[in-house]
């Protein structure tokens, strides 16, 4: 197993715990005081694109050897001449062909296009308590950036205040809170998406959302995710709440209604309960049966009035991947998110997450292969998003190039949550009267923050950019976590623009598989991306022989 370095002296970053392939810690804490690359980027923004201590240092790459097959084993190419996909109104003059002029806006969808200011979306943030506590930061931040955010499964089911009549949802304060937090700052780019699993479907979430919000909301069907191959989970430490969830129809382990379990809880032999969701399609045995059921689901949602429908699938086997791509294409869905193993979670069995499923780069490589088979048959393949362990700007470029031309967005889960935690902790110190309400974890600012300042205007590189967007009066209503979110997204955007400029491509829609290369022969074999020195080798020899 590859061990990734926990420190980067060039950037001045440190992982508190074990480092994952993404550069995040395997266990990301809401109370963390820093300072991984994503954490620092949520404060310093674009400054984190460069080595620290300019004027006192020189810096050299440490990553010249690529071991194994992963996104870190892909290289991004660069070219010495030319300019392609120059935005309208500009020319190939060097004064126009500068990286800030690279267009990174994207869109996805069938008849109704959803525009995004950058090729990024959040992972599904569902019924975990950490998603609920920091939702305002995530939602407001995503809306200000102009990217989609996904409300994950089971939000309605775990809400004590949800009201049902004859088994169908009539009121859901928590779901409404989440939707409205995003819509308040929605500016025409991005989207709010609501995900449904088995329980959500039974509870009538789709009917409730379309009746109340119409086409302002995208509905997402869920087959799975990369972190687990069973339904979603949360952990609860309250016996009465565990019984409530059991009575609402969830699987709760251990069963809180059993007298022996209640006795064990009272004596602290048991201190928590795990709430699980159900598996889908257990009553179906063939791909044909799944296809028939799936098409009926989509048809029903369209009859309800949904103009935009998406699908999220996990790192299952190759047949399941092909089914997702083919059925989503046939149903004319607006987006298919493919989440590989190596992604994150708010609550999944740890050893399951470590050992099950297809690693992201392998799953995504096959997704391209399968999509191309359909495209070669003349079919209009569903737009895709790739997910599973992404956190940096190079991840965005590599994954979009690997899946080009089908991939329109890169989905980041844990990485986009970090600025929410960080900003909230800072806000809780600066405004202590709000600390408990917003779930701030700090009593004072740590040195990793005070190195930048003690006021939000000093701390966040993106503060005044957000202020320009929302105005002089509204800035004081924006959660600090949302400002941190915007700051991180701006760093990612700037990094993507720089990498594309090096490719001499000034519109992200022109990105292609020829823009990346494999760092070793094994990666070449598994991805179909040529080895580094094979790229343009024939052109080089032809030039030399001329």
Secondary structure, DSSP 8 states (H G I E B T S, - for coil): ---B-SEETTTTEE-SS-B-TTSSBSS--TT----SHHHHHHHHGGGGGS-SSTTT-----S-----SSSGGGEEE---SS--BS--TT--SSTTT--GGG-B--EEE-SSS-EEESSSEEEEEE-SSHHHHHTHHHHHHHHHHHT-EEEE-TTHHHH-TT-EEETTEEEE-HHHHHHHHHHHTT--SSS-EEEEE-HHHHHHTHHHHHHHHHGGGEEEEEE--BTTBSS--EEEE--HHHHHHHHHTT-EEES-TTSHHHHHHHHTTS---EEEE---SSTT--SHHHHHHHHHHHHHHHHHHT-S-EEEEE-S--HHHHHHHHHHHHHTT-SEEEEE-BT---SS--HHHHHHSS-BHHHHHHHHHHHHHHHHHTT-----EEEESS--SHHHHHHHHHHTTTTEEEEEESHHHHHHHHHHHHHHHHHTGGGHHHHT---SS--HHHHTT-SSHHHH-TTHHHHHHHH-TTGGGGS-HHHHHHHHHHHHHHHHHHHHHHHTTBSBGGG--GGGEEESSHHHHHHH---BGGGTTHHHHHHHHH-
